[in-house]
Amino acid sequence: MSDNDVAAKPKTRSKPKLQRPKLYKVILVNDDYTPREFVVMVLKAVFRMSEETGYRVMMTAHKLGTSVVVVCARDIAETKAKEATDLGKEGGYPLLFTTEPEE
């Protein structure tokens, strides 16, 4: 090897590890005043659920006190929860949707 020869060293590149955004649950909270049909209508309108799926989610909340409606990114979850709660207020009902981080 002469003095002009340069040994090529492989460059090591480290890829930055991208973390997936935390997911959030939208939770339907049961109350004793909002009619079942209205809750199903809100679930269909805001969360694009079928009649049957909306009914099952509503009945789960009715029996257990709460029910997870959907799990999605934080901004989407908060927007959907606010939109659904606002529809309840417009109808004159205390319908409540909350969000919390998924474990």
Backbone as a ProteinNet text record, in pm:
[ID]
protein_1_A
[PRIMARY]
MSDNDVAAKPKTRSKPKLQRPKLYKVILVNDDYTPREFVVMVLKAVFRMSEETGYRVMMTAHKLGTSVVVVCARDIAETKAKEATDLGKEGGYPLLFTTEPEE
[TERTIARY]
82.2	0	86.8	51.4	128.7	65.6	132.3	83.3	-45.5	-70.2	-188.2	-314.5	-299.4	-416.3	-490.2	-618.9	-701.3	-793	-793.9	-881.5	-1023.2	-1113.5	-1252.6	-1319.1	-1367.8	-1439.8	-1588.6	-1662.3	-1807	-1865.1	-1948.8	-2011.4	-2131.1	-2137.2	-2251.7	-2354.5	-2472.1	-2581.1	-2683	-2723.8	-2827.4	-2958.5	-3058.9	-3190	-3257.6	-3310.8	-3383.2	-3509.4	-3532.5	-3650.5	-3771.1	-3867.4	-3988.8	-4088.1	-4139.7	-4238.8	-4376.6	-4460.9	-4597.8	-4668.3	-4758.3	-4831	-4916.6	-4931.9	-5015.2	-5159.3	-5225.2	-5364.8	-5453.3	-5570.1	-5664.6	-5799.1	-5866.5	-5998.4	-6103.9	-6207.3	-6326.4	-6425.1	-6471.5	-6555.8	-6693.5	-6796.7	-6934.3	-6969.2	-7015.3	-7053.1	-7205.2	-7255.5	-7399.6	-7462.6	-7583.5	-7663.3	-7807.1	-7889.2	-8025.5	-8129.2	-8086	-8179.5	-8181.2	-8068.2	-8061.2	-8128.1	-8223.8	-8291.1	-8193.5	-8217.5	-8130.3	-8123.6	-8237.2	-8241.2	-8154.2	-8153.5	-8071.9	-7923.4	-7883.9	-7742.9	-7699.8	-7783.1	-7750.4	-7739.1	-7828.9	-7824.4	-7692.6	-7646.9	-7520	-7403	-7404.3	-7296.7	-7291.1	-7406	-7410.5	-7360	-7400.9	-7366.5	-7219.2	-7168.1	-7032.2	-6927.7	-6957.1	-6856.8	-6881	-6980.9	-7011.6	-7033.1	-7107.2	-7137.3	-7266.7	-7279.4	-7406.1	-7506.1	-7631.4	-7737.2	-7707	-7668.1	-7642.1	-7521.2	-7413	-7292.9	-7319.6	-7389.1	-7424.6	-7509.5	-7603.5	-7689.4	-7607.1	-7513.2	-7429.8	-7342	-7282.4	-7198.6	-7283.9	-7403.4	-7493.1	-7536.4	-7568.3	-7612.1	-7497.5	-7375.8	-7259.6	-7244.1	-7257.2	-7248.6	-7365	-7482.3	-7600.5	-7583.4	-7526.9	-7511.1	-7390	-7277.9	-7152.5	-7117.4	-7188.7	-7159	-7079.3	-6988	-6910.7	-6885.5	-6849.5	-6816.9	-6716.1	-6614.6	-6517.3	-6581.9	-6584.2	-6647.9	-6547	-6430.2	-6328	-6192	-6086	-5949.1	-5878.4	-5822.5	-5759.2	-5658.3	-5601.4	-5504.9	-5572.2	-5492.4	-5545.4	-5633.4	-5584.5	-5662	-5794.5	-5795.5	-5919.5	-6014.5	-5961	-6043.6	-6108.5	-6031.5	-6086.2	-6190.2	-6165.8	-6260.6	-6393	-6384.9	-6505.8	-6583.4	-6512.9	-6579.3	-6651.9	-6587.9	-6650.4	-6770.2	-6756.6	-6866.6	-6988.2	-6964.2	-7074.2	-7138	-7057.9	-7111.2	-7192.3	-7143.6	-7215.3	-7350.7	-7356.3	-7483.9	-7583.5	-7535.1	-7621.2	-7674.1	-7585.6	-7627	-7730.4	-7708.7	-7804.8	-7941.6	-7942.6	-8067.9	-8127.2	-8053.7	-8102.9	-8077.4	-7977.1	-7946.5	-7806.9	-7785.9	-7653.4	-7558	-7566.7	-7483	-7336	-7250.9	-7111.1	-7018	-6921.8	-6814.5	-6683.8	-6594.6	-6465.5	-6353.8	-6230.7	-6115.5	-6014.7	-5938.9	-5829.6	-5726.5	-5600	-5495.4	-5515.6	-5482.6	-5488.4	-5362.2	-5375.6	-5258.1	-5170.7
-117.1	0	123.8	216.4	339.4	441.3	554	658.1	723.1	716.1	781.4	695.8	568.4	481.2	512.3	527.1	554.1	434.1	384.2	271.4	325.3	271.2	316.1	251.7	335.2	285.7	299.2	195.9	208.4	306.7	393.6	490.3	423.5	443.2	386.2	497.1	469.2	565.3	502.8	581.5	531.8	598.7	516.7	569.8	613.4	732	772.4	687.7	638.3	555.3	646.8	628.5	707.5	634.9	707.5	648.2	676.1	576	594.1	685.3	768	855.2	772	822.4	752.7	752.9	641.8	631.7	668.1	721.5	762.9	695.2	663.6	602.2	710.8	700.2	783.9	697.9	749.2	671.8	736.1	654.2	696.6	672.9	778.5	768.2	760.9	660	640.9	748.8	788.3	874.6	823	868	816.3	900.1	998.6	1090.8	1085.1	1058.5	1058.9	933.3	950	832.8	746.1	617.6	521.5	550.2	582.8	607.9	728.3	829.9	948.2	913.4	831.1	790.5	713.8	622.5	545.3	638.3	737.8	832.9	911.2	953.6	1027	936.5	813	718.6	696.4	686.8	669.1	793.7	911.7	1036.4	1072.8	1064.7	1112.3	1004.4	880.6	774.2	679.5	712	633.6	485.6	459.1	321.1	276.6	145.7	91.6	95.7	73.3	72.1	-33.2	-150.9	-262.2	-234.5	-185	-155.8	-43.7	59.7	169.4	122	33	-21.3	-100.9	-182.3	-262.5	-175.1	-68.8	22.5	92.2	137.4	206	112.6	-11.5	-106.9	-143.4	-149.9	-176.2	-63.5	61.1	175.3	173.1	133.9	129.7	27.9	-86.3	-194.1	-174.3	-127.3	-119.4	21.5	122.1	259.5	337.5	269.4	332.9	230.3	281.5	194.2	264.6	191.7	247	248.9	366.4	382.4	357.2	421.6	409.8	441	388.8	419.6	479.6	600.6	669.8	771.8	849.8	952.9	1057.6	1124.8	1217.4	1327.2	1394.5	1506.5	1461.2	1346.3	1292.9	1253.2	1186.7	1143.2	1262.4	1367.4	1484.2	1556.3	1562.9	1627.4	1551.5	1419.5	1336.6	1341.5	1335.1	1339.7	1472.6	1582	1714.2	1726.3	1679.1	1686.2	1607.1	1486.9	1402.9	1463.5	1517.5	1580.8	1704.9	1781.3	1900.7	1865.9	1753.3	1709.7	1679.1	1619.7	1592.3	1720.4	1818.4	1947.4	2016.3	2009.2	2069	2003.1	1872.6	1800.3	1819	1886.2	1910.3	1794.5	1712	1595.1	1606.8	1541.6	1545.9	1438.5	1407.2	1304.9	1345.2	1250.5	1282	1178	1229.7	1147.4	1204.6	1117.3	1160.8	1091.3	1138.4	1072	1040.9	934	899.9	819.5	826.7	752.9	601.9	533.3	387.7	336.2	233	177.2	102.5
0	0	0	-82	-85.7	8.4	22.5	113.1	63.3	-68.1	-123.8	-113.2	-82	-70.9	58.9	46.7	164.4	183.5	301.2	330.1	346.3	269.3	276.3	397.1	483.9	601.4	574.7	601.2	582.2	683.8	633.9	723.6	791.2	918.7	990.7	1011.2	966.4	983.3	1076.6	1169.6	1258.6	1220.7	1198.3	1165.4	1295.2	1295.9	1416.6	1429.3	1548	1569.8	1589	1503.3	1511.8	1601	1696.6	1783.9	1726.9	1737.2	1693.6	1792.5	1743.8	1836.6	1930.9	2053.3	2150.7	2102.9	2125.4	2087.8	2206.7	2175.4	2278.3	2256	2366	2360.4	2373.7	2292.8	2310.8	2388.3	2501.3	2591.2	2602.9	2585.3	2605.6	2751.6	2820	2960.9	2968.5	3039	3051.7	3139.8	3102.6	3189.6	3186.2	3279.4	3290.7	3215.3	3138.9	3076.2	2924.3	2861.8	2715.8	2660.3	2568.9	2510.9	2431.1	2436.3	2366.7	2217.2	2157.9	2013.5	1976.7	2063.9	2038.4	2044.2	2141.8	2154.8	2029.7	1983.1	1862.5	1742.1	1732.9	1622.3	1623.7	1742.3	1754.5	1715.1	1761.1	1726	1575.1	1512.6	1367.3	1295.6	1342.4	1274.8	1291.7	1414	1441.8	1414.2	1454.4	1444.8	1327.5	1245	1125.2	1155.2	1260.3	1298.3	1231.4	1216.4	1167.9	1283.5	1252.3	1354.8	1460.8	1416	1508.3	1597.7	1540.7	1618.7	1718.5	1674.1	1762.9	1879.1	1850.9	1956.6	2057.6	2007.7	2098.8	2187.6	2129.7	2207.9	2313.4	2274	2366.6	2479.8	2448.5	2551.5	2646.3	2595.1	2680.9	2781.5	2735.8	2826.9	2925.2	2879	2964.9	3078	3044.6	3143.9	3233.6	3177	3252.6	3300.9	3253.5	3294.5	3192.1	3122.9	3015.3	2905.3	2789.2	2677.3	2587	2542.9	2448.7	2310.9	2250.5	2120.3	2008.7	2020	1916.1	1978	1917.6	1959.5	1838.5	1857	1744.6	1797.4	1709.2	1747.1	1836.2	1916	2017.5	1959.6	1855.8	1801.8	1743	1678.1	1622.8	1735.2	1837.9	1951	2020.5	2044.8	2113.4	2027.8	1898.5	1808.1	1803.2	1789	1782	1913.2	2026.9	2156.9	2175.6	2137.1	2150.8	2058.5	1936	1839.9	1889.9	1942.1	1991	2116.1	2207.7	2328.4	2291.2	2194.8	2149.9	2086.8	2013.9	1957.4	2068.7	2176.4	2291.3	2353.5	2367.1	2424.3	2335.6	2204.3	2110.5	2123	2151.2	2168.8	2307.6	2396.9	2532.2	2627	2596.5	2679.4	2739.5	2855	2918.6	2865.3	2737.1	2675.1	2688.5	2731.5	2755.5	2693.8	2618.2	2563.1	2618	2665	2716.8	2639.2	2661.9	2600.2	2709.6	2689.3	2779.8	2701.8	2744.5	2673.5	2685	2578.3	2581.7	2649.4	2729.5	2799.8	2704.2
[MASK]
+++++++++++++++++++++++++++++++++++++++++++++++++++++++++++++++++++++++++++++++++++++++++++++++++++++++

